[in-house]
């Protein structure tokens, strides 16, 4: 399935790249070709990194044992479920919009080794493109959601850790009916520190495993957003416009999600030391306060996810992608304007 739809689609579009007749055809081609190339890198990365993904699943399972209360974990899992449904719905709508097209004009620009003006050849090619685009969309979404699911788990764990740190206080043990003994929270603090260290290792493994996906997504999404924006300024057919606009929304969501959750991981990790400071530490013993100072020093370094350690997966990157998209759009628009004047 992977070979038939991804590699074949990429090959047919690359051949068409050397046979297009006008600039509009080139712009429409470049809305889909980067997606296929990017999906090839993503699926290849998934195959090569399957061992690390299994390690991540084991770490998530281990971290779940630290969660005595699962309400927040369930809350974030529900959020993942809603995101998945939204993503799938947008992809399905985009593919459906691609199916409704001008009669005897293929939904997507591709080269075929036969005459597509023949009615039978046209319908075979059109059905292949519609089914193929639907499968490619589902595969892309499933691969894109894998790092997002892991990041949601990390955010939930950080949220739970923040609550545990803030709730640190001496435990009361009843000695007699009228007398209580206060036990320092050293053991609970040690568990929180251990919990935080394991979360940090999970974040590092997420970065190591999905760097290729984050980089491919950022690079190709910028190119796709640019060409879609440019194509929208050229097309006059309302059907084409709706299809391109739905695809534009899907691409924006695709790059926004990892940036948003990566940013949330950083923000949540920055609150750890603050929540620990708001605990009942003045009532604790000297050993607790010493351990607390060491923990707060370690918590000064927030968790950050980056593609190959260079491009941060955060909202700043999302803003940079949007700005880069507009810049490339302006360049393409200028080049096309010069060609029209010649």
C-alpha positions as CSV (number, residue, x, y, z in Angstrom):
1,X,0.0,0.0,0.0
2,X,2.8,2.4,1.0
3,X,4.7,1.6,-2.3
4,X,1.7,1.8,-4.5
5,X,0.2,5.1,-3.4
6,X,3.1,7.2,-2.0
7,X,6.0,6.2,-4.3
8,X,3.8,6.0,-7.4
9,X,2.0,9.3,-6.7
10,X,5.4,11.0,-6.1
11,X,6.8,9.6,-9.4
12,X,3.8,10.6,-11.5
13,X,3.9,14.1,-10.1
14,X,7.7,14.5,-10.6
15,X,7.2,13.5,-14.3
16,X,4.4,16.0,-14.6
17,X,6.8,18.6,-13.1
18,X,8.8,18.5,-16.4
19,X,5.7,18.6,-18.7
20,X,3.5,21.4,-17.2
21,X,2.3,24.0,-19.7
22,X,1.6,27.1,-17.5
23,X,2.4,28.5,-14.1
24,X,-1.0,27.7,-12.7
25,X,-0.4,24.0,-13.3
26,X,2.9,24.3,-11.6
27,X,1.4,26.0,-8.6
28,X,-1.4,23.4,-8.3
29,X,1.2,20.6,-8.6
30,X,3.3,22.0,-5.8
31,X,0.3,21.9,-3.4
32,X,0.4,18.1,-3.4
33,X,3.9,17.1,-4.4
34,X,5.6,18.3,-1.2
35,X,2.9,16.4,0.8
36,X,3.9,13.1,-0.9
37,X,7.6,13.7,-0.5
38,X,7.1,14.7,3.2
39,X,5.0,11.6,3.8
40,X,7.7,9.5,2.3
41,X,10.2,10.9,4.9
42,X,7.7,10.6,7.7
43,X,6.8,6.9,7.0
44,X,10.5,6.0,6.5
45,X,11.3,7.7,9.9
46,X,8.4,5.8,11.5
47,X,9.8,2.5,10.2
48,X,13.4,3.3,11.4
49,X,12.3,4.6,14.8
50,X,9.8,1.9,15.7
51,X,12.2,0.7,18.5
52,X,12.3,4.2,20.1
53,X,8.5,4.5,19.8
54,X,8.1,1.3,21.8
55,X,10.5,2.7,24.4
56,X,8.4,5.8,24.6
57,X,5.3,3.7,25.2
58,X,7.0,1.8,28.0
59,X,8.1,5.2,29.6
60,X,4.5,6.5,29.4
61,X,3.3,3.3,31.0
62,X,5.9,3.7,33.8
63,X,5.1,7.4,34.3
64,X,1.4,6.5,34.6
65,X,2.2,4.6,37.8
66,X,3.2,7.9,39.5
67,X,-0.4,9.2,38.9
68,X,-2.5,8.4,41.9
69,X,-5.3,10.6,40.5
70,X,-6.2,10.0,36.8
71,X,-8.7,12.8,36.3
72,X,-6.3,15.1,34.6
73,X,-4.8,12.3,32.5
74,X,-8.3,11.4,31.3
75,X,-9.0,15.1,30.5
76,X,-5.9,15.3,28.2
77,X,-6.8,12.0,26.6
78,X,-10.2,13.3,25.8
79,X,-8.5,16.3,24.2
80,X,-6.5,14.0,22.0
81,X,-9.6,12.2,21.0
82,X,-11.3,15.5,20.0
83,X,-8.2,16.6,18.0
84,X,-8.1,13.2,16.2
85,X,-11.7,13.6,15.2
86,X,-11.2,17.2,14.1
87,X,-8.1,16.3,12.1
88,X,-9.8,13.3,10.4
89,X,-12.9,15.4,9.5
90,X,-10.8,18.2,8.0
91,X,-8.8,15.6,5.9
92,X,-12.0,13.9,4.8
93,X,-13.6,17.2,3.8
94,X,-10.5,18.2,1.9
95,X,-10.5,14.9,-0.1
96,X,-14.2,15.2,-0.8
97,X,-13.7,18.7,-2.1
98,X,-11.0,17.3,-4.4
99,X,-13.4,14.7,-5.7
100,X,-15.9,17.3,-7.0
101,X,-14.1,18.8,-9.9
102,X,-14.6,20.0,-13.5
103,X,-15.8,17.1,-15.6
104,X,-13.0,15.4,-17.6
105,X,-10.3,17.3,-15.7
106,X,-8.4,15.3,-13.1
107,X,-8.6,16.5,-9.5
108,X,-4.8,16.6,-9.1
109,X,-2.0,17.3,-11.6
110,X,-0.2,14.1,-12.5
111,X,1.4,12.5,-15.6
112,X,-0.1,9.3,-16.9
113,X,1.4,7.0,-19.6
114,X,-1.9,7.1,-21.6
115,X,-4.4,9.5,-23.1
116,X,-6.6,10.7,-20.2
117,X,-9.0,12.4,-22.7
118,X,-10.4,8.9,-23.3
119,X,-13.4,8.5,-21.1
120,X,-12.5,5.1,-19.6
121,X,-8.9,6.2,-18.9
122,X,-10.2,9.4,-17.3
123,X,-12.5,7.6,-14.9
124,X,-9.8,5.1,-13.9
125,X,-7.3,7.9,-13.2
126,X,-9.8,10.0,-11.3
127,X,-10.9,7.1,-9.1
128,X,-7.3,6.2,-8.5
129,X,-6.5,9.8,-7.4
130,X,-9.6,10.2,-5.1
131,X,-9.0,6.8,-3.4
132,X,-5.2,7.5,-3.3
133,X,-5.6,11.0,-1.8
134,X,-7.9,9.7,0.9
135,X,-5.5,6.9,1.9
136,X,-2.5,9.3,1.9
137,X,-4.5,11.8,4.0
138,X,-5.3,9.1,6.6
139,X,-1.7,7.8,6.7
140,X,-0.4,11.4,7.1
141,X,-2.7,12.2,10.0
142,X,-2.0,9.0,11.8
143,X,1.8,9.6,11.6
144,X,1.4,13.3,12.6
145,X,-0.8,12.4,15.6
146,X,1.8,10.0,17.1
147,X,4.1,12.7,18.5
148,X,1.2,14.8,19.5
149,X,-0.3,12.0,21.6
150,X,3.0,11.5,23.4
151,X,3.3,15.3,23.9
152,X,-0.2,15.4,25.4
153,X,0.8,12.7,27.9
154,X,3.9,14.7,28.9
155,X,1.7,17.8,29.4
156,X,-0.7,15.8,31.6
157,X,2.2,14.4,33.6
158,X,3.7,17.9,34.1
159,X,0.3,19.2,35.2
160,X,0.0,16.4,37.8
161,X,3.6,17.0,39.0
162,X,2.8,20.7,39.5
163,X,-0.1,19.8,41.7
164,X,1.9,17.3,43.7
165,X,4.7,19.9,44.3
166,X,2.3,22.6,45.4
167,X,0.5,20.2,47.7
168,X,3.7,19.2,49.6
169,X,3.3,19.5,53.3
170,X,4.0,17.6,56.5
171,X,1.9,14.4,56.9
172,X,0.0,14.1,60.2
173,X,0.3,10.8,62.0
174,X,-2.1,10.4,65.0
175,X,-0.2,9.2,68.1
176,X,-3.0,9.6,70.6
177,X,-6.5,11.0,70.6
178,X,-5.2,14.5,71.4
179,X,-1.7,14.4,69.9
180,X,-0.5,14.3,66.2
181,X,3.0,13.8,64.9
182,X,4.1,15.7,61.8
183,X,6.2,13.8,59.4
184,X,8.4,15.8,56.9
185,X,7.6,15.4,53.1
186,X,11.1,14.4,52.2
187,X,9.9,11.1,50.7
188,X,7.2,12.7,48.6
189,X,9.7,15.3,47.4
190,X,12.1,12.6,46.3
191,X,9.3,10.9,44.4
192,X,8.4,14.2,42.7
193,X,12.0,14.7,41.7
194,X,12.2,11.2,40.3
195,X,8.9,11.8,38.5
196,X,10.3,15.0,36.9
197,X,13.6,13.3,35.8
198,X,11.7,10.6,34.0
199,X,9.4,13.2,32.3
200,X,12.6,15.0,31.1
201,X,13.9,11.7,29.6
202,X,10.6,11.2,27.9
203,X,10.8,14.7,26.4
204,X,14.4,14.0,25.2
205,X,13.3,10.7,23.6
206,X,10.3,12.4,21.8
207,X,12.8,15.0,20.3
208,X,15.2,12.3,19.3
209,X,12.5,10.1,17.7
210,X,10.4,12.7,15.9
211,X,13.0,15.3,14.8
212,X,12.7,14.2,11.2
213,X,8.9,14.4,11.3
214,X,9.0,17.9,12.9
215,X,11.6,19.1,10.4
216,X,9.8,17.7,7.3
217,X,6.5,19.0,8.5
218,X,7.9,22.5,9.1
219,X,9.8,22.7,5.8
220,X,7.2,21.1,3.5
221,X,4.2,22.9,5.2
222,X,5.9,26.2,4.5
223,X,6.2,25.4,0.8
224,X,2.7,24.0,0.6
225,X,1.1,27.0,2.4
226,X,3.0,29.3,0.0
227,X,1.9,27.5,-3.2
228,X,-1.7,27.2,-1.9
229,X,-1.9,30.9,-1.1
230,X,-0.5,31.7,-4.5
231,X,-2.8,29.2,-6.3
232,X,-5.8,30.8,-4.5
233,X,-4.9,34.1,-6.1
234,X,-4.9,32.6,-9.6
235,X,-7.9,30.2,-9.7
236,X,-11.3,31.4,-10.9
237,X,-13.1,28.1,-10.6
238,X,-15.1,28.1,-7.3
239,X,-14.7,24.3,-7.0
240,X,-10.9,24.6,-7.2
241,X,-11.0,27.5,-4.7
242,X,-13.0,25.5,-2.1
243,X,-10.6,22.5,-2.5
244,X,-7.5,24.6,-2.1
245,X,-8.9,26.6,0.8
246,X,-9.9,23.4,2.7
247,X,-6.4,22.1,2.1
248,X,-4.9,25.4,3.4
249,X,-6.9,25.0,6.6
250,X,-5.7,21.4,7.0
251,X,-2.0,22.4,6.5
252,X,-2.3,25.2,9.1
253,X,-3.8,22.8,11.6
254,X,-1.1,20.2,10.8
255,X,1.7,22.5,11.6
256,X,-0.1,24.3,14.5
257,X,-0.8,21.2,16.6
258,X,2.9,20.1,17.3
259,X,3.9,23.8,17.8
260,X,1.1,24.4,20.3
261,X,1.7,21.2,22.4
262,X,5.5,21.7,22.2
263,X,4.9,25.3,23.5
264,X,2.6,23.9,26.3
265,X,5.4,21.5,27.5
266,X,7.8,24.4,27.9
267,X,5.2,26.6,29.7
268,X,4.2,23.7,32.1
269,X,7.8,22.9,32.9
270,X,8.6,26.5,33.7
271,X,5.9,26.4,36.4
272,X,7.5,23.5,38.3
273,X,9.8,25.6,40.4
274,X,7.1,28.1,41.1
275,X,4.7,25.4,42.3
276,X,7.4,23.9,44.5
277,X,8.0,27.4,46.0
278,X,4.3,27.7,46.8
279,X,4.4,24.5,48.8
280,X,4.4,24.5,52.6
281,X,8.2,24.5,52.8
282,X,8.6,27.0,55.7
283,X,7.2,24.3,58.0
284,X,9.5,21.6,56.7
285,X,12.9,20.5,58.2
286,X,16.4,21.5,57.1
287,X,16.9,18.4,55.0
288,X,13.7,19.1,53.0
289,X,14.7,22.7,52.4
290,X,18.1,21.6,51.2
291,X,16.6,19.1,48.8
292,X,14.1,21.7,47.6
293,X,16.9,24.2,46.7
294,X,18.6,21.5,44.6
295,X,15.3,20.6,42.9
296,X,14.5,24.2,42.1
297,X,18.0,24.7,40.6
298,X,17.4,21.7,38.3
299,X,13.9,23.0,37.4
300,X,15.3,26.3,36.1
301,X,16.0,24.6,32.8
302,X,12.6,24.2,31.1
303,X,11.8,21.3,28.8
304,X,12.0,22.2,25.1
305,X,11.4,20.1,21.9
306,X,13.4,21.0,18.8
307,X,13.8,19.5,15.3
308,X,17.5,18.3,15.3
309,X,18.1,20.6,18.2
310,X,17.9,23.7,15.9
311,X,14.2,24.6,15.2
312,X,12.1,24.9,18.3
313,X,8.7,23.2,18.1
314,X,6.7,26.1,19.7
315,X,4.4,29.0,18.8
316,X,7.3,31.2,17.8
317,X,8.2,28.7,15.0
318,X,4.6,28.6,13.9
319,X,4.7,32.4,13.6
320,X,8.0,32.2,11.7
321,X,6.4,29.7,9.3
322,X,3.5,32.0,8.6
323,X,5.8,34.9,7.9
324,X,8.0,32.8,5.7
325,X,4.9,31.6,3.8
326,X,3.9,35.2,3.1
327,X,7.4,36.1,2.0
328,X,7.6,33.2,-0.5
329,X,4.1,34.0,-1.7
330,X,5.1,37.6,-2.4
331,X,8.2,36.3,-4.4
332,X,6.1,33.9,-6.5
333,X,3.5,36.6,-7.1
334,X,6.2,39.0,-8.3
335,X,7.8,36.4,-10.6
336,X,4.4,35.6,-12.1
337,X,3.6,39.3,-12.6
338,X,6.9,39.8,-14.5
339,X,6.1,36.8,-16.8
340,X,2.7,38.2,-17.6
341,X,4.2,41.6,-18.5
342,X,6.7,40.0,-20.9
